[in-house]
């Protein structure tokens, strides 16, 4: 599906989605119900990378603190995701279109390009984790090392084939009907198997364990929010196909919140039992039936990688329209395969926080300008994007300044509040709030 032309003016938030408008070659199809959004975002919220990031909370936090932080961060982060999803559903704009509608066609090229780069990075991370998981399964079952090349090519070619097909069909027929039940089954099995390793005495000691203080609550909250925030530049690409904004918001928020909480806490559980130095793939294989559960999670990683590359191709096509979305998808998939073979992949934490520093203020400004007020269409693309551009850059500086000089208070929430407030004030022209928020 091609993105909307840059000149389209998004509507204000309302109770119904905007009428389908033509893209560059085909009309926008409004086919996703709330269950499609729920299945998609639950599936996208599950992955080995998410479980691994959950493990980063140990031993910094005790179990009670980790649980509170994960629930709060997941609800907040997924709430932001759902809010942007509503904007995408109401306007019918792709993620690139939303960025252009606030920052103008010319300046928007910078954040859109950064989005393509980060999506390519995420796809590369996903390929690496699938490759390593496949090698671990090969060693565990066959006693042979498959090497890095063939597993990477296997998963990469499979994703390449998926990108040549229809995104709408993949979500509605594969993810919703097949992928979701299998993913839930694998998570239930792993949770039960690792929970059984805790007797009552161990569970009580674990519940009352205090963290070592290497990360405070706000820093941990930043790390939890970072994962849903990383999806902000993608959500509108799928939400614009929603039949209603209520279903889009409910499905997106509920699906991602549950998945994020489950995977983060599973990571905490696994690493607490196996020890902080244990590789996550090896730890999952230790569970009874862990081989099958790991294989199912690896299959689920396919839609994560697909989601990254599909949105990357939509954003790329908004920058270079000479190539189709499917062609861009093929180019990015091949690039991700090459990068997965040559780049060293180590800690995810700095990568996640760097992404947050860019996209929290970017979408804080978008939500402030598009989520509250109605204002003249001239402000869309052709007006004065200087104010939102400056707010975004100020937000990036604020994020890093807080991380450097006031780490005890976190960076994500203060930066989000600042950019949202400044964005809303900069868009206010004496207009009234839209009916949906009165």
C-alpha positions, -999 to 999 in steps of 0.1 A, spaced: 0 0 0 14 34 -10 15 64 14 -8 94 9 4 123 -10 21 150 10 -5 176 2 -34 158 19 -47 176 49 -55 154 79 -87 159 97 -91 167 134 -98 139 158 -133 126 156 -154 97 165 -152 82 130 -123 77 106 -119 101 77 -133 88 44 -109 67 24 -87 88 3 -66 77 -27 -29 71 -22 -4 70 -50 -21 44 -71 -48 27 -49 -75 37 -25 -70 33 12 -86 2 25 -104 4 59 -104 -33 68 -89 -37 103 -113 -43 132 -103 -40 168 -93 -77 170 -69 -72 140 -52 -44 158 -50 -64 190 -36 -94 173 -11 -73 154 2 -53 183 3 -83 207 23 -102 182 46 -72 175 50 -67 213 63 -103 217 99 -112 209 132 -124 222 145 -88 221 117 -77 245 124 -106 268 161 -97 267 154 -60 276 133 -72 305 163 -90 318 182 -57 319 161 -48 350 178 -75 370 196 -71 394 190 -34 395 154 -37 407 137 -61 431 107 -80 419 81 -57 434 98 -26 420 102 -43 386 66 -53 384 53 -18 392 78 -3 367 69 -27 340 31 -22 344 34 16 346 58 19 317 38 -5 295 5 13 301 21 47 294 41 36 264 13 17 248 -10 46 255 12 68 234 12 42 207 -26 41 208 -29 79 207 -7 81 176 -27 52 161 -59 73 165 -43 101 147 -34 78 119 -68 63 118 -86 96 118 -64 113 92 -57 83 69 -21 94 68 9 71 70 36 77 96 56 97 71 25 117 62 19 125 99 55 137 102 51 158 71 18 173 83 35 188 113 71 195 102 65 204 66 77 186 35 112 199 35 122 195 71 103 162 76 129 145 53 153 145 83 131 126 108 117 104 81 153 94 71 162 88 107 131 66 110 142 45 80 177 41 95 163 30 129 138 6 112 167 -9 92 186 -12 125 157 -30 142 153 -53 113 190 -62 115 187 -68 153 157 -91 146 176 -111 120 206 -115 143 184 -128 171 166 -152 147 200 -163 134 214 -169 168 183 -187 179 184 -210 149 221 -218 155 213 -226 191 184 -249 180 208 -266 155 234 -272 182 208 -285 207 190 -309 183 216 -318 157 249 -311 174 261 -290 146 268 -253 142 249 -239 112 271 -209 111 259 -172 107 254 -171 69 228 -198 62 204 -190 91 205 -153 81 198 -161 45 170 -184 54 151 -159 75 160 -130 53 147 -146 21 115 -156 39 109 -120 50 118 -109 14 90 -131 1 65 -118 27 73 -82 16 63 -91 -19 28 -100 -7 -1 -80 8 4 -65 43 -34 -65 48 -37 -102 40 -7 -111 63 -23 -93 93 -58 -105 88 -53 -141 78 -19 -151 92 -12 -130 123 -48 -129 136 -58 -164 129 -26 -184 132 2 -164 147 -16 -151 178 -27 -184 193 8 -199 188 25 -170 204 2 -171 234 8 -208 237 46 -204 237 45 -176 263 22 -196 286 44 -227 284 76 -208 291 60 -189 320 47 -221 336 80 -240 331 102 -213 347 76 -206 375 77 -242 385 114 -238 393 105 -216 422 94 -233 454 75 -213 481 107 -203 500 125 -192 469 94 -173 457 91 -155 490 128 -145 490 126 -134 454 94 -113 461 112 -95 490 145 -91 472 158 -55 470 176 -43 439 213 -33 440 205 3 431 224 4 398 193 17 382 166 38 399 129 37 392 128 65 367 157 51 347 140 17 346 108 34 335 127 50 306 139 15 296 104 0 297 89 30 278 116 28 252 103 -4 236 67 9 228 82 42 219 103 25 193 71 16 175 57 51 174 71 58 139 53 27 125 19 26 141 1 50 117 11 28 87 -13 1 101 -38 23 120 -48 42 89 -65 9 77 -87 8 108 -125 8 104 -130 30 135 -107 50 158 -122 34 189 -114 -1 177 -80 11 166 -72 26 200 -85 -3 221 -69 -30 201 -35 -13 199 -34 -2 235 -46 -35 250 -26 -58 226 7 -40 232 3 -34 269 -3 -71 277 25 -83 254 50 -58 268 42 -66 305 43 -103 298 76 -103 280 94 -79 303 84 -99 334 93 -132 317 127 -117 311 129 -108 348 118 -143 358 142 -161 335 173 -141 343 166 -143 380 164 -181 379 193 -187 355 217 -159 366 225 -125 350 253 -138 328 232 -164 310 224 -160 273 187 -156 269 184 -181 240 203 -207 260 182 -200 291 149 -206 272 163 -239 258 168 -250 294 131 -252 300 112 -284 294 97 -280 259 118 -248 255 129 -259 221 94 -258 207 85 -226 226 117 -209 213 109 -221 177 75 -205 180 89 -172 193 114 -172 164 86 -176 139 68 -147 157 99 -126 152 91 -127 115 62 -102 118 84 -79 139 110 -78 111 83 -76 85 67 -47 104 100 -28 105 108 -33 68 73 -26 56 71 7 74 106 15 64 96 9 28 65 32 31 87 59 46 114 54 20 88 57 -8 76 90 6 112 103 1 119 87 -33 87 80 -51 103 66 -82 105 32 -64 74 13 -52 68 2 -17 75 -34 -26 107 -25 -43 118 -5 -13 109 -34 9 132 -57 -11 161 -32 -10 158 -28 28 155 -66 33 187 -72 14 204 -44 33 193 -59 66 207 -93 56 241 -79 47 243 -58 79 233 -88 101 263 -107 87 289 -79 91 279 -57 121 287 -66 157 255 -67 178 260 -63 216 240 -43 241 205 -31 231 201 -7 260 221 23 246 205 18 212 170 19 227 176 50 247 191 68 218 160 60 197 139 73 226 158 106 226 148 112 190 113 98 187 98 108 221 102 145 214 93 140 177 59 125 185 54 145 217 53 175 193 30 157 169 6 148 196 6 183 210 -1 199 176 -24 173 161 -40 157 192 -58 186 208 -65 216 185 -79 222 151 -61 248 131 -59 261 95 -50 237 67 -23 261 56 -3 250 86 -1 216 70 30 213 49 30 248 36 28 269 67 56 276 92 73 243 104 100 263 122 82 261 156 77 223 156 113 218 143 127 239 171 106 221 197 118 187 185 154 197 186 149 213 220 133 180 232 163 160 220 187 183 239 164 181 270 164 142 269 202 140 268 207 168 293 184 151 318 202 118 312 236 135 319 228 159 347 196 146 363 194 109 357 174 103 389 143 118 373 144 100 340 144 115 306 114 102 286 84 115 306 98 150 313 108 154 276 74 141 264 56 166 287 78 195 275 74 188 238 37 180 241 30 213 260 51 234 236 36 217 206 0 223 218 8 260 226 25 265 193 -6 252 174 -31 271 194 -46 299 174 -76 308 195 -94 276 183 -116 254 204 -107 218 214 -122 192 191 -155 177 202 -138 143 210 -121 159 240 -146 184 254 
